[in-house]
Amino acid sequence: MIFRNVLNRNFYAEKMYQKLVTDVTYVRINEQFVYLSAVMDLHNNEIVAWHLSERNDLDLVLNTLTKLESQPLYKGTLLHSDQGFQYTTNTYAKRLSEMRLNGSHSRRGNCHDNACIESFFSHLKTEKLYLEHPKNYAQAAQMIEAYIFFYNTERLQEKHNGLSPIEYREKAAA
């Protein structure tokens, strides 16, 4: 099932959990790969859910959605992704419906339609993983968790006047 491109590169969100973007990237561990699925809130660029797996499959994405359930979502939250095979299954569409989320897909083969999450993956790799080279799954998971914590709490965002994602969220809530 393909959702229409509701996001349409409008990466601004007035409030938390209004617009979310998601994608999967690979992480190299020696000669093998593991796969990271992450969800970013466009209000403040905070990573609000993620899951790491040795397999790039539908379960990877569904497990990420399960972690997203702990967030204060509301009916009509937009969840945008590319047209990767996991995101176009009936199972994924059904799960979004159960969670009361509205799906949105990028145009086929257009990474710019999902630029925010692609940018996060680039920062993760260049600022952490390419420098420290995880040697095993556990080390990769620890590095990713540490980087996401750093990214959410300390990494300054020009888009938000030099505040980290969580600082921006807290300032907006005040």
RAFEN-V180016 format. One record per residue. N is the residue number from 0. BURIAL is I if it has 24 or more other ideal C-beta (glycine too) atoms within 12 Angstrom, else O. Layout:
BEGIN
N&BURIAL, N&BURIAL
END
This chain:
BEGIN
0&O, 1&O, 2&I, 3&O, 4&O, 5&I, 6&I, 7&O, 8&O, 9&O, 10&I, 11&O, 12&I, 13&O, 14&O, 15&I, 16&I, 17&I, 18&I, 19&I, 20&I, 21&I, 22&I, 23&I, 24&I, 25&O, 26&I, 27&O, 28&I, 29&O, 30&O, 31&O, 32&O, 33&I, 34&I, 35&I, 36&I, 37&I, 38&I, 39&I, 40&I, 41&I, 42&I, 43&I, 44&I, 45&I, 46&I, 47&I, 48&I, 49&I, 50&I, 51&I, 52&I, 53&O, 54&O, 55&O, 56&O, 57&I, 58&O, 59&I, 60&I, 61&I, 62&I, 63&I, 64&I, 65&O, 66&I, 67&I, 68&O, 69&O, 70&I, 71&O, 72&I, 73&O, 74&O, 75&O, 76&I, 77&I, 78&I, 79&I, 80&I, 81&I, 82&I, 83&I, 84&O, 85&I, 86&I, 87&O, 88&O, 89&O, 90&O, 91&I, 92&I, 93&O, 94&I, 95&I, 96&O, 97&O, 98&I, 99&O, 100&I, 101&I, 102&I, 103&I, 104&I, 105&I, 106&O, 107&O, 108&O, 109&O, 110&O, 111&O, 112&I, 113&I, 114&I, 115&I, 116&I, 117&I, 118&I, 119&I, 120&I, 121&O, 122&I, 123&I, 124&I, 125&O, 126&O, 127&I, 128&I, 129&O, 130&O, 131&O, 132&O, 133&I, 134&O, 135&O, 136&O, 137&O, 138&O, 139&I, 140&I, 141&O, 142&I, 143&I, 144&O, 145&O, 146&I, 147&I, 148&O, 149&O, 150&I, 151&I, 152&O, 153&O, 154&I, 155&O, 156&I, 157&O, 158&O, 159&O, 160&O, 161&O, 162&O, 163&I, 164&I, 165&I, 166&O, 167&I, 168&I, 169&O, 170&O, 171&O, 172&O, 173&O
END
